[in-house]
């Protein structure tokens, strides 16, 4: 056995652990899938005070929409305070102030808060907002999320009735899942997490995570968990684990869904994954010791570490590709049968995706699986981006929180290509092109050496890296006309009955008073 063969076997075994983890979660899900989470009954008069926080940074296309939805939440007006935490440097702030002013005139308790600087990014904004309110419970929504009117009435009772629960997380739904093959693939990818994995973790007492939005925290849980910290780019994952290490329980409600927007641009998706990969690696680096030193059951600790290290699978995939060519060219470096055995465990994650579709969409789950090849392709194609991000996360703390641009895409006819938020191809593209060419050379070598079993894998690498790089270049080309930074204002008001009314105000400065 050569050194390269040994490395390949170790990579295969390491990847097999992630596959085994997927099978474990599948089994746990099947065991608990019929357990219901009915909403406890709570008297309207005794509902607690709630603060809704919406962190915003340069979201001019969607900021009005999210304000419309949080202002329409069905909850006692005297017990609901809304904070628009706007750190924007473009005209988003102008839009959020104007929109909030309209609802203030209607009696809503809504404030647009702006910090002197953007220190700490989202974590800093959430901390600063908490210092400005005394709400017992904190609901958090990103700017592209559209909570339904009954969101608080379906989540707050669980926190009221069970004082040990520190967080209620709800499921993400999608406003634009059918917009393009890319958004269909993302929906399939995220459904695996929200349709199967979160249920398995929550109902089995494993570590689960707050997904950064669409959840309600107990204020005391945030404080006892150590508060929002900005030394990682996944402040949500970091606080989730710290709070659970402090003894708090989390609850996941699959039947409460909050629609959001999926990025239509591959570069935007890669930017999102880069931030998550780097932040997750930083959280692993930060909390590996506390998790292993805790008195929790060993199974919970091991699966928690696998969860925090999940993005390292992309690094292993890149390394697997890189050593494949030397294995083909060097003598006595053949593949070992043990790799085929461990490789079967890799079927675990695809089964998670398939089961999630069957459970969430029983009427048309077969149709939704048409996005599976695209999901597989982008899942492999972003491996280089995630590898670079994970390395940075393991070697550096913090970093710049770079937002994922959103464009208010609700119909297939909606356009994003002329937006000022459109991204150009990123710095990962050259590496993806090189890896695509390397995979093609490896494929040719596999033909020459008659190692035909390797060819499907190397072709997948070549297609995936090539397609992700090609999409980034094609979608990043500038158009002749860019969408104005000051769009026509749609004064579409969402009232308590969830009906929309519209005024004829157009593109002009706001004359309304502003409270914030």
N, C-alpha and C positions, 0 to 999 in steps of 0.2 A: 504494500500500500504506500503510495507516494504522499507527500505533504498536501498536494492539491486534492487528492482523493479523500484524505482525512478531513480537510476543510469542508469539502462538499457534504460528507456524511454529517458533520457537526451542524452545518446549516440546515440540512434536511430534518435532523432531529429537533433543532430549535424551532423551525417552522411548524413541525408536527405538534409541538406543545400548544401553539395557537389554534391549530385545528382541533386538538383534543379539548381545549377550552370551549370552542364553538359547540362541540358535541355535548359537553357537560351542560352548557346553557340551554341547548335544545332539550335535553332530558328534563332539566329543571322547569323549563317552560311547559312542557307537556304534562308534567306533574301538577302544576299550579294553574293551568290555563282556565279552568272552570271556576276558579275562586272569584267571586264578585266583590266589588268595592262600592256598595250603595252609599249615596250621600246621606250623612246623618241629618236628622231634622234639627233645625236651630230656629229659635224665635227671632223674627225680624227685628224686634225691639232690642234684643240683647246682642246683636251682631257687633263685633269689635271694630275699632278704628283700623283702617287699612290705608297704606300709602302705596301708590302705583308709581314706579320709577321707569322712565323711558330715556336711557342714555342715547344721545344723538351726536353724530359728527358727520357733517357734510352729507345730508340726506334730503336734498331739496325735492326729489321726486316722490318720496314716500312719507315725509314728516307730517303733512296735513292729514293723510289717511290714518296714520296711527293715532293722532290726536282725536280725530273723529271717533275712532273705536274705543279708546280708553274713556273718553267723555261720555260714551253711551253705555258704560257698564251699569248693570242693574244692581244698585247698592244704595243704602241710605245716604243721601247727599251730605248730611252733616257728619258722616263717618268716613268719607272718602276724600283723600287728598292726592292730587296728581302732580307729579314733578316731571317736567321735561328738562332733562339735564343736558343742555345744548352747549357743546364745546366747538361748534362749527366755526370755520374760517371763511365760509362763502355765504351766500344769501339764504341758506337754510334757516339761520337765526331770525331773519326778517320774516320768513314764512311762519315759523313756529310761534313767534310773538303775536303775529296777527291772528293766527288760528286760535290760540289760547285766549286772546282778548274776546273773541266772539263767544266762547263758551263761558267766560267769566261774566259776561253780560247776561247770560242765561242762568246764572247762579251756581255754576260749577266751581269747585275749589281747585283751581289749576294754576300752577306757577311755572314760568320758564326761568330756570336758574342757570346762570353762566358763571363759570369760575374764572379767576384772574389768569390762569394758565391751564394747560392740559396735563399737568403732572400726574403720573399714575394711570393715565388713559382711562379705560372703562372702570377699573378698580377704584381709581381716585375719584371718579365722578360719583360712583355708587356710595363710597364712604362719605363724600362731601354732602350728598343728598340726605343721607341718614342723619347727619349732624343738624339738618334743618327741619327735622320732623320728629314727632314722638310716636308715630304709628307703631302699633304692636305687631303688625304683620306687614311685610314688604313684598309686593308683587312686581315682577320685572319683565319688561318686554323690550326687545330690540325694535328698531324703527320700522322694520319691514313686516312686523307681526300685526295681525288683526284679531285681537281677542273677541270672542262672541260675547253678547251682553250678559249671559248668565255665568261667565267664567268664575267670578268671585263667589257666587252662590253655590257653585259646585266644588270649590276648593277650600274656602275658608272653614266650612263646617267640620271638615276632617281635622283641621288644626285645633279648632275649638274643643272638639270632643276627645282628642287624644293629645294630652300635653307633652308626650314623649316624642311626637313627630315635629321635626324642625323644618322640614321642607316638603312641599307637595309639588311634584313635577308633572306636567301634562305632555301630551303627544304633539309633535309637529305635524301639521298638514301643509298642503302646498297650493298656492294660488295659481301657479303656472307649470304644473307637472307635465302637461301635454304641450307645452310651448315648442319644444324641440327635442330631438333624440338625446341631447345632453341633459336637459332638465328631467326627462323621463328616467335616465340612468341615475341621476342624483336622488330622485324620489325613491327608486328601488334600493339604493345604497342606504339611505337614512331609515327606510322602513324596517330594515333588518334590525337596526338598533332599537327603534321605538316600538316595533311590533312584537319582538321576541326577547331581545337581550335585557331591556329595562325591566320587563315583567319578571323574567327569571331571576335577575339580581335582587329586585325589591322583595319579592315574595319568598325568597330563599334566605333572606338575611345577609346577603353579600353586599359588598361596597357597590353603591350606585352613584351616579353623578348628576348634579344639576347641569342642565344643558345651556346655561347662560341666558335663557329667556323662556317665557311660558311657564314660569313657576312662581310659587309664593313661599317666602321664608318667614319663619318666626324670628323676630328681631333678636330675641335672647339667644337663639341658636347661632346667628351670625356673630354675635358678640363673644359667646363662649367658645366658638370655633376659632377665634382670633381675628375676625374681621376680614375685609377684602384686602389682599396684599398684591403688590405689583411686581414681585420678583419673578413671577412666571407670566407668560402670555395667556395662560388658561386659568384666570382667577376663579372661574366657576368650578373647575375640576379640583383645583387646589383647596378651596374652602370646603367643597363637598367632603373630601377625605378627612380634612382636619376636624370638621364638625362630627363626622361619624366616629373618628378616633376619640372624640370627647364624649361619646356615648349617645348622641342623638340618632333618631331613626328617621328614615326618609320614606316617602310614599309616592308611588307612580300611578297615575290615572290614565290608562290608555283610552278610555272612552271620552275624555275631555280633550278635544283637538283644537289647536290654535293655528290657523292658516298663516303661511309666510311665503316669501318669494325665494325661489332658487336662482342662483346666478346663471345667466344665459351665456356667459363668456367663459371659455376654458381657462383663461388667465385669471379671471376673478375666482373661479373654483380653486385653482392652484394656490392663489393667494390665501384663501380661506384655509385650505389644507396645510399650507406652510405654517400658518399661525397656530393651528391646532397641533400639528406635529411637534413644533418647537416647544409650545407650552406644555404639552403632555410629557415630553422628555424632561423638561425642567421640573415638572411636578414629581416625576419618578425619581429624579436626582434628589429632590428636596425631602420626599416623604418615604423613600425606601427604608431608611433606618427606623423611623418611628413606627412604620407598619410592622416590620419584622420584630421589633422589640416589644410590641404590644402583646397583651394577654388574650388576644382574639384567637379563635380556632384556626389551626394551621391552614385548613382548606380556604377559609375566607382570606387569609393573608396571601396565599399563593395566587389565587384567582384575582385578587386585587392588584398584585404586582404584574400579572399578565395583562390586566386591563391597562395599567399605566404604561406598559412597555409595548403596546400593540403596534404603534407606528414604526417600531424597529423592524417589523416584518418587511417593510419596504426596503430598508437597508440590506436585509438578508437577500432579498430578491435581486437587487443590483449586484451584490457580491456573487451570488450564484451564477448570474450571467457572465460576469467577468472571469470566473475561473473555468467556465465551460470550455472555452477555446484551448487553454493550456492542457486541459484533460484530454481533449481530442488529439492534440498534436504530440504530447509526450508519450513515450512508451510506458507500458505497464501502469497506466493511469485510468483504467476502465471503471465503469460504474459498478456498484455493489448491489446485490439483491435487497439489502436492508433498506436502501433508499426507496424502492418501490413499496415496501411495507409501510414505512412511515409516511410516504407520499399519499397514501389512501386517506390519512387523517385530514388532508387538505380539502376533502369533500365537505367537511363540517360547516364552513362558512357559507358556501353556496346553498346548502340545505337551510341555513338560517334565513337567507334572502327569500327562498321559495316558500318556506312555511309562513313567513311574515306576510307575503302577498296573499296566500290562501286564507289566512286568518283575518286580515284587515279588509280584503275585498273579495268575499266569497263568490260574488256574482260574475266578476270579470278578471280574476287573478291570472288566468292564462293569457289574456290579452296584454296585461301589464308586463308579463315576463318577456315580451318581445324586446324590452330594453336590456335584457341580461347581457347579450354580447357587448353592447356599448358600455355597460357598467363594468364588465370585466376589462375592457380595453382601457378605459380611463383609470380604473383601479391600478392597473399595471403601469400605465403611462405616466402617472404622477409619482412613481417610485423615486425617481432622481430628485425631484423637488422635495419630497418628504425626507429623503436621506440627508440632504443638505440641511434641512430644518432640524432634524433630530440631532445631528452632530453639533449644530450651534446650541441647541437646548441643553445638551450634555456638557458643554464647555463654557457657556456664558449664561448669566442670569439676566432677567428682564429683556429689554428690547423695545422697539417701536411697535405699537399696536396699529397695524395697517388695516383699515376697514375693507370689507368686501362690498363693492359698489352695488346698489340696487336701483332699479329703473322703473318700478311700478308696472310690471308686466302682468296683466290679468287676462288678456285675450291674445289669441295667436296673431292678431293684426297689430298689436302694440309693438313699437319700435324702440330699440335701445342703441342702434348703431350710430346715431347722430348725437348721442348724449355727451356732455362734457366729462362724464365719469368713465367713458369708454377707456379701456386699458390697451396698451401696446404689448407686443410679445415681451416676455420677461427674461431675466438673466438665466433662467433654467433652460431656455430653448436650445442654445448651443450644445449643452450636455446631453439633451434628449436626442438631438440629431446624431451626435457621435455614438450614443448607445444604440440607436436604431441601425446605424451602419455596422457597428460591431456585431450586433445580433445577426445581420445578414451574412457577414463573413463567417460567423460561427455556424450558421445554417449550411453554407457551402462546404465548410470543413466536415460537418456531420454527414453530408452526402458523400464526400470523398472517402471518409473512413467507414462508411456503412453503419453509422450509429443512428439509424433511422428513428429510434424512439425519442431522440432528443429534438428532432426537427420541429414537431408541433410547438414545443415550448419556445424555442428560439424564434420561430416565426411570430408567435404571439408577442414576444418582446419587441421584435422589429416593427410590427404593425402598430403596437400600442405607443411606443416612443415616437415613431414617425407621425402617427395621427395626432397625438397631443401637440407635438411641435408644429405640425402643419396647421392645425386649428388655431393655435396661438398666433401664428404669423398672419393667416388669412383674416381672422377676426380683429386683429390689431391694426389693419390698414386704415389710415384716416379717410373719412368721407369728405365730400365737398362742403357739407353744411353741418355744423354742430348745433345741438340743442342749446337754446339760450339759458344762461344761468338764472334768468328771471322769467320763469314760465308764466303763462296766463293762469291766474289764480282761480281754481275751481272752488267756489264757496259752497261746497256740498255738505250740508249739516246733517248729522245723524242724530235724530231725537230719541227720546226714551222708548218710543214704539219701534225703533230701528228703521223708520222711514226717512227718506232723503228729501230735503228741500234744497232749492238752488237759487242764488241771487245772481245779479248781473254784474257784480263787481269784476273788474278786469285788471289789467296790469298797471297798478298804481300803488304808491305808498299807502300804508294803513293809516286810517284816521281814528281808529278805535283806541280806547284807553287800554293799557296793558298792566296787568298785575303780576309781578314776579320778581 
